[in-house]
Amino acid sequence: MKVALLGLSLLASSLSAQLPAVHQPADDVPHGQIIPLWDGQAPGAIGNTEEDKPHLEFFGASPDAKLKDGLRTAVIVCPGGGYTHLAYDKEGTRIAEWLNVHGVSAFVLTYRLGPRYLYPAPILDGERAVRWVRAHAQAYGVSPERIGVWGFSAGGHLVGVLGTRFDSGKADGTDPVDRISDRPDFAISSYGGLTLDQEVAKPNAMKGLLGDHPSAEVVQEMSPSQQVRRDSPPYFLYATQSDQSVPVLSSVVFFQALTKAGVPAEMHIFEQGPHGTALGGSYPALLVWPSILENWMRLHGWLPPQR
């Protein structure tokens, strides 16, 4: 597996050199740069308005925040909102700024939303985001082998899907980005809906993604706990027992599936805290959780060493 991933990384570096030179040097990419995921219309687009155009917003870490190879880690941030809206500031830009402070470059994802867009459009946007960042890693001074995803609530479900259904890219793709793997190198799910098991998930869970009458096959495909693979990336899971929107057992069931498959995983469940706590700043009982995440990322080598 390590050999395969190394090959994918080398391919990404090679292909990124073939892509149009549309970006400034790595240390000069402007903060807040908006990056369309596709040059033209996104697959399945039904219009040409802003809501039809999935994109990334770039937040760069300090030029000094580099790891031993001279590159940085990148994280694609997926805000929540039930697949019908995005908590863009609370679970997007503020998360990107936290990552920047810790030496990580961030790309906040705006994915397509229901009811205008249902499955598979938001999932395609997430997959494309991973491919795009990996393909353009050199332009942003990040390593193609250290690209993570971090999602909240529905975004937490999205990163559950991204880490359990992925491929190595289409070798014969006419779009160079399509030739790149969409497997994240690590994933963080904050109070995400990580199972659609009827004994755990609430009725109509993920309705904003699946609509009113999804097929049994689609429900199973979109239930991350049922799709875990032995080569799924390491996961960090955060949830609260008193969450009334997404049952805490959703994270527990997913953690069990990861453990059974032999996938490295760490889970932290706090007794208190409602749904949507983000970094926990408004809840004294939760203030410690970002520090625990920082420790996990540092142990894996995704953060620069402490000074």
N, C-alpha and C positions, 0 to 999 in steps of 0.2 A: 504493500500500500504506500509506504514512504517513497519507493522508487517511482510509483505511478504519479503521486502528487508532485514529486520533483520534476517529472517530465511535463506535467501540466504547467508548473510554474515557469519552466524554461520556455514552453510554448507561449505562455502569456507575455513574457518579456519580448520574445521575438515578434509576436503579432502586434504588440503595442507600438513597436517601432514602425509598423506599416500603416498605422492609423493616421488620419489627417492631423497635422500639427496645429491644433486649435487651442492649445493651452500654453500658458506662460511657464517659465521654469518652476520647478517644484516649490521653492521657497518664496515665490512671488505670486502664486495663484491667489486671486482676491478672495477675501472672506465674504461669504454670502453669494458666491457665484452660483447661478442657476444652470443646471445641466440637463437638457432633455435626454431621456433614456433611448430614444430612437431619433435618427435624423429626420425622418418623415413621420407619417402617422403611426401611432402604436397599433399593434395587431388588434383587430376587432374594434377600432375606434369608430364611434358613431357620429362624430361631429368634429369641430375644429376650435372648440372653446378651451379655456384653461382646464376645465374638469375632464377634458379628453386627452390631456397631455401629462402623463406621469413624468416626474423629474426628480432630480437630486439637488440639494443645496449644500454647498461645501463649506466646512468650517475647519480651517487648518490649524494644526498645533504649531507651537513655537519651532522655528528652524533648529533650535538647539536640542529639541526633544527627539533624539534619535537613539536607536539601539545599536548594538555592536557593528552591524553591517552598514550603518549609516542611513538606514531607512526607518520609517515609523510604522506603527500598527494603524490600520484604518477600521472604523466601525460604521456600518450602515444602520442608522437609527430609524425605527419604524414606529411612529406614534400610534396610539390607539384611538378608538372612537366607534367601535362596533361595526366597522366597515361601512359606515354611513357618513362619518365626518372624521376629522383629525384633530386631536388635542396637540396642535402643532407646537405651541410654545412650551407648555408644561412637560410634554413627553417627546419633544423634538429638539427645539433650539437650546433649551436649558440643559438637556442631556448632552448635546454636542459641546456646549461650553464646559461642562464637567469633564468630558473626555479630553478636551483641549488642555485644560489645566493639568491633567495627568499625562500629557505628552502624546495623546492619540488624536489623529485626524479623524474627522467625522463627516459623513454624508447623510443628511436627513432626507428620507424618502417621502415623496408625495405620490401615493399610489391611487389608482382609480377606485371609486366608491359606489356602493349601491344607494338607491335602487337603479341608478343609471347603468352601473356596471356590476354584474354578478360574476360568480365563478365562470371562467378561470382568470378573468382580466387582472384582479389584484395580485393573484399568485404569479402570473406572468411578469408583472411589474417588479415584484420582489426578486424573482429569478434573474431578470435582466439587470437589475441593480448590481447584484453580485458579479455577474459576468462583466458589466461595464467597468466597475471599479478595478477588478483584477486586470482587465485588458489595458487600462490606463494607469496602472499603479506607478509606473516609472515617471509619468508626467506629474504626479502628485507626491513623489518622494516617499511612497509607501511600499511595503513588501507585498508581492502577490501571494506570499505564503502566510500572511498575518492579516487576513480580512475577516472581520467578525460581523455579526448582526445582533442587534439589541432591540427588542420589541416590548411594547406595553399593551396589556389587554388584548384587543384584536390584533395589534401589532405583535404581541407575544405569541398569538396563534400563528401569525404569518411566519415568524422565525422558527416555530415548531415545524411548520411545513417545509421551510427552506432547508432545514437540517435533516429531513427524513425523506425528501424526494429531490434528487439532484442527479446530474449527469456530468460527463467529462467534456461536453460540448459536441457540436456537429462538425466533424473534421472537414466535410465538404460544403460547409455553410458559405454562402456568398457574402454575408456580413461577417467581417473578422471577429466581431464581438461574440457572435453565435458559436464560434469555434472554441470558446473558453469555458472552463468548468464553472458551474454555479454553486459548487459546494462551499459553504462557509467554513472557515478554519476554526471558528468557535461561535457559540450562540448564547445569548442571555435573554431569558424570558421573565419579564416582570408581570406577575398576576395574569398570565396568559391562559387562554382557553385551550388546553393542550390535549383534550380528549372530547369526543362527541359520543362517548358511551352513554346510553340512556340512563344508566344507573348513577351517573355522576353529573353529566351536563344538564343544564336547565332546558326545559322545553323550548324549541325554536332557537337553540344556541347557534350562533353564526348566521342568523337569518339575513343579516345585511350582506353576507357573502353568498349564501346558498339559496336565498329566496324562500318561498313558502312550501314548495313541494320538491325538494331535492331527491334524486334517486338514492337507493341504498348504497349503490356503488360509489357515488360521489361523496356521500357522508363518510363512508369508510376511508376513502382516499384522503379526505380532508380532516381526518382524525389522527393527529400526529402520534398519539400513543399506540396506534395500530400499525404505524408505518416505520417504526424505528429500525434502523439497519446497523449491522456491526461496524460499518464505516461512517456512521453518523458522527458529526464533530462533537467535541466536549461541550457540555451545557452547564450553565449556572441558572438556577431557578430561585425566584424570590416570590413569596406570597404571604398573605395574612389570613389567619384562621377566621376572622370576623368579616371577611369580604362577602358581601351579600349579592354581588353581581356575577362573579365567577367563582364557583365552589373551590375551596382550597384543595379538595381531593383531586382536582384536575391536574395540579402540579405533582401530587403524590403518585397518581397513576402513571404519569409520564416518566417520573423518576424511576419507578419500578421497572418500566419497560426499558429504559436506558441501562439500568443495572443488569437486567437479565441478558441484554445484548452485549454486555461488556464495554459499554461506552462510558468514558470518564464523565462524571457528573457531580455537582455539588448543589445541595438544596438547603434553603433557609426559610423557615416558616415562623412568622411572628404572631403572637397571640392577638394583639390589638392592631387596628388599622383598617379603615374602609377601603373600598375599591378606588383605584386611581391615586395612590399615594406618591407616585413618581419617585423622587429621591428621598421622600420621607421628611422633608424639612419642617412641615407643620405638625409633626407627630413625634414628641420626644422619645417614645418607645422605639421609633424606627430610625433615628438619626445614625445609628451605627451601621446600617446595612450597606451603604455605599462603600464604607471602609472594608467590609468583608469582601465585597466584589473586587475592590482594588487589590486586596491581598491575593485573591484567586488569579486575577489577571497577571499579577507580578510573578507568582509562582510558575506560571506557564510561559513566562518570557514575553508577554504582550505589552508590558509597560517598561519604560526605562528604569534602571536601578535608582533607588532612592539616594539622594545626595546628602 
